[in-house]
């Protein structure tokens, strides 16, 4: 059992246990070599018997370890402690977007656009490194006190173009693109769709499709017309509606081709729409556009 004060691999001194999740226990630790605080994510002992769990944990480490971007949680190192794999991550002082939504119900228009600009920038970087996240959702997005967004949890991330494993749906059904439900190969368009759903949820406080079961939601995702956020929140500009709808087209080839293309569409509408005039100075300071 890992205890406060333990030293892992002669490098990480355990300070406190800060969280426990479905896959791992998370500890705050001091990196005695780099002299920084890290988050030590250690796989739960009871899950070790299932090789699929170990593979998912190791996949997350491998996928994230190669990434270095302001909007992606950094992985600094990995190892094994008490027979369990662990990873040393960037220490995040903040809450998830899910926590934020649970507290506020929805985000204001401008704040939502700030979040989406960061999310699309981070996801574009991930895609340019040949990886599709496949599980983008508010639960996996950390929202720090200074407004910085951090993408986490690469447990089911996969290289672009790889096949879909087995018959099970990969990801969380509310954010799954129709082709993911049908088992299509991994593609950039999968994450584009998920980002459109997140955009809608941040503005309205609700996912676009809900139901009594996974099957019910899946059928709606595949067959029902994607709703407009402005029908829920009338103050949402039509230009924002169009961005969300394009990101969430049923046919993947009709969506934005890249996350950066979606990013630039948000930049354009926040620059041109009257709803954003009073905040242009802050947008310029944060993101550098006029």
C-alpha positions in Angstrom: 0.0 0.0 0.0 1.3 3.5 -0.9 1.6 5.8 2.1 2.2 9.4 2.7 6.0 10.0 2.7 6.8 7.0 0.5 9.5 7.5 -2.1 8.7 5.9 -5.5 11.6 4.9 -7.7 13.9 7.1 -5.6 12.4 10.1 -7.3 8.8 10.8 -6.3 8.0 11.6 -2.6 4.2 11.1 -1.9 2.6 14.1 -0.3 -1.1 13.2 -0.3 -3.7 11.2 -2.0 -5.8 13.6 -3.9 -8.3 11.5 -5.9 -9.5 8.0 -6.8 -11.2 7.1 -10.1 -12.4 4.1 -11.9 -9.0 3.2 -13.2 -6.4 4.6 -10.8 -5.6 6.3 -7.5 -4.0 9.8 -7.9 -1.4 11.2 -5.5 0.3 14.5 -5.2 4.1 14.0 -5.1 7.3 15.9 -5.1 9.7 15.1 -8.0 13.0 15.2 -6.1 15.0 15.5 -9.4 13.1 18.2 -11.2 12.0 19.9 -8.0 8.4 20.2 -9.1 5.1 18.9 -7.9 3.6 16.2 -10.0 0.4 14.1 -10.1 1.2 10.4 -9.7 -1.5 8.2 -11.3 -1.2 4.6 -10.1 -3.4 1.8 -11.5 -5.7 0.2 -9.0 -4.6 -3.2 -7.7 -8.0 -4.8 -8.2 -8.0 -4.0 -11.9 -4.6 -5.6 -12.6 -6.1 -9.1 -13.2 -7.7 -7.9 -16.5 -5.2 -7.4 -19.3 -7.5 -5.0 -21.1 -7.3 -2.6 -18.1 -3.5 -2.8 -18.1 -3.4 -2.2 -21.9 -5.7 0.8 -21.6 -3.6 2.4 -18.8 -0.4 1.8 -20.8 -2.0 3.1 -23.9 -2.9 6.4 -22.1 0.7 6.8 -21.0 2.2 6.1 -24.4 -0.3 8.3 -26.3 0.2 11.3 -24.0 3.9 11.0 -23.4 4.8 12.3 -26.8 2.7 15.4 -26.5 3.8 18.8 -25.4 1.2 21.6 -25.7 -0.2 24.2 -23.3 -3.7 22.6 -23.6 -2.7 19.0 -23.0 -1.8 17.5 -19.6 1.9 16.6 -19.8 3.2 13.2 -18.9 6.7 13.4 -17.4 7.5 9.8 -16.7 6.3 6.3 -16.0 7.2 3.2 -14.0 5.9 0.4 -11.8 5.3 0.5 -8.1 4.1 -2.5 -6.1 3.6 -4.3 -9.4 1.3 -1.6 -10.7 2.0 0.8 -13.6 2.0 4.5 -12.8 2.5 7.7 -14.7 3.8 11.0 -13.4 1.7 13.9 -14.9 1.6 17.6 -14.8 0.0 18.7 -11.5 -3.3 20.4 -12.3 -4.8 22.9 -9.9 -8.4 23.2 -11.1 -11.7 21.5 -11.7 -13.0 19.7 -14.7 -15.5 21.3 -17.1 -18.0 18.8 -15.8 -17.5 20.2 -12.3 -18.0 23.7 -13.8 -21.2 22.7 -15.6 -22.6 20.9 -12.5 -22.1 24.2 -10.5 -23.2 26.8 -13.1 -25.5 24.8 -15.4 -24.0 26.4 -18.5 -21.2 28.8 -19.5 -21.7 32.4 -20.8 -21.3 32.7 -24.6 -17.9 34.5 -24.5 -16.4 32.1 -21.9 -17.6 29.1 -24.0 -15.9 30.5 -27.0 -12.7 30.9 -25.0 -12.8 27.3 -23.9 -13.5 26.1 -27.5 -10.6 28.1 -29.0 -8.3 26.3 -26.5 -9.9 22.9 -27.0 -9.7 23.1 -30.8 -6.1 24.3 -30.7 -5.1 21.4 -28.4 -7.0 18.8 -30.4 -5.4 20.1 -33.6 -2.0 19.5 -32.1 -3.0 16.0 -31.0 -4.2 15.2 -34.5 -1.1 16.6 -36.1 0.8 14.0 -34.1 -1.3 11.2 -35.6 -3.6 10.6 -32.6 -7.4 10.7 -32.2 -8.5 11.2 -28.6 -11.9 9.4 -29.0 -13.2 10.4 -25.5 -13.4 14.2 -25.5 -16.0 15.3 -23.0 -16.3 17.8 -20.1 -15.2 15.1 -17.6 -11.8 14.8 -19.4 -11.1 18.6 -19.7 -9.5 20.4 -16.8 -10.5 24.1 -16.4 -7.8 25.9 -14.4 -8.4 29.0 -12.3 -6.6 31.2 -14.8 -9.0 30.0 -17.6 -6.5 27.6 -19.2 -8.0 24.4 -20.5 -6.1 21.0 -20.3 -7.0 17.9 -22.2 -6.6 14.7 -20.2 -7.4 10.9 -20.3 -5.9 9.3 -23.4 -7.0 5.8 -22.3 -8.7 5.0 -25.6 -6.8 7.3 -27.9 -5.7 5.6 -31.1 -3.6 6.4 -34.2 -5.6 7.8 -37.1 -6.9 5.1 -39.5 -6.7 2.2 -37.1 -9.7 -0.1 -36.8 -12.3 0.0 -34.1 -11.8 -2.8 -31.6 -14.5 -5.4 -31.2 -18.2 -4.7 -31.1 -18.3 -2.2 -28.2 -18.7 1.5 -28.6 -15.4 3.3 -27.9 -16.0 6.5 -25.9 -19.0 8.0 -24.1 -22.2 7.6 -26.2 -23.4 11.3 -25.8 -20.2 12.5 -27.5 -19.8 9.7 -30.0 -20.1 10.5 -33.7 -22.5 8.3 -35.7 -19.7 6.5 -37.6 -18.0 5.6 -34.2 -21.2 3.9 -33.2 -21.1 1.9 -36.5 -17.5 0.8 -35.9 -15.8 2.9 -38.6 -12.0 3.3 -38.5 -10.5 6.0 -36.2 -10.6 9.4 -37.9 -10.1 13.1 -37.1 -13.8 13.6 -37.8 -14.7 11.6 -34.7 -13.1 14.2 -32.4 -14.6 17.1 -34.5 -18.1 15.7 -33.7 -17.3 15.4 -30.0 -16.1 19.0 -29.9 -19.4 20.1 -31.5 -21.4 18.3 -28.8 -19.2 19.9 -26.1 -19.8 23.3 -27.6 -23.6 22.7 -27.5 -23.4 21.5 -23.9 -21.4 24.4 -22.6 -23.9 26.8 -24.1 -27.1 25.0 -23.1 -26.2 22.9 -20.1 -27.5 19.8 -21.8 -26.3 17.2 -24.3 -28.1 17.4 -27.7 -29.4 13.8 -27.4 -30.4 12.0 -24.3 -32.4 8.8 -23.6 -33.2 6.0 -21.2 -30.5 3.7 -22.5 -27.3 3.7 -24.5 -29.2 2.2 -27.4 -31.8 4.9 -27.3 -29.2 7.7 -27.4 -27.3 5.9 -30.2 -30.4 5.7 -32.4 -31.0 9.5 -31.9 -27.3 10.3 -32.7 -27.5 8.3 -35.9 -31.0 9.4 -37.1 -32.3 12.6 -35.5 -31.5 16.1 -36.8 -28.9 17.8 -34.6 -30.6 20.6 -32.6 -29.6 24.3 -32.7 -28.3 25.7 -29.5 -30.2 29.0 -30.1 -33.5 27.1 -29.8 -32.5 26.4 -26.2 -30.7 29.7 -25.5 -32.0 32.4 -27.8 -29.1 34.7 -27.2 -26.7 32.3 -29.0 -25.8 33.8 -32.4 -26.8 32.0 -35.5 -23.1 32.0 -36.5 -22.4 29.8 -33.5 -25.2 27.5 -34.4 -23.7 27.0 -37.8 -20.3 26.1 -36.4 -21.8 23.5 -34.1 -24.1 22.1 -36.8 -21.2 21.7 -39.2 -19.0 20.0 -36.6 -21.8 17.6 -36.0 -22.9 16.6 -39.5 -24.0 13.0 -39.7 -21.6 12.4 -42.6 -18.0 12.9 -41.4 -16.8 14.3 -44.8 -19.2 17.2 -44.3 -17.7 18.3 -41.0 -14.7 20.6 -40.5 -11.7 18.8 -42.1 -9.4 19.8 -39.2 -9.7 21.1 -35.6 -7.9 24.2 -36.7 -10.5 24.9 -39.4 -13.1 24.8 -36.6 -10.9 27.0 -34.5 -10.7 29.6 -37.3 -14.4 29.6 -37.7 -14.8 30.5 -34.0 -12.2 33.2 -34.4 -14.0 34.7 -37.3 -17.4 34.7 -35.7 -16.1 36.1 -32.4 -14.4 38.9 -34.3 -17.3 39.8 -36.5 -20.4 39.2 -34.4 -21.9 42.2 -32.5 -22.4 40.1 -29.4 -18.6 40.0 -28.9 -17.7 43.7 -29.6 -17.4 44.6 -25.9 -14.9 41.7 -25.3 -12.6 42.1 -28.3 -9.8 43.6 -26.2 -9.7 40.5 -24.0 -9.8 38.2 -27.0 -6.9 40.0 -28.6 -4.9 39.8 -25.4 -5.6 36.1 -24.9 -5.5 34.8 -28.5 -3.8 37.5 -30.5 -6.4 38.2 -33.1 -8.0 41.5 -34.1 
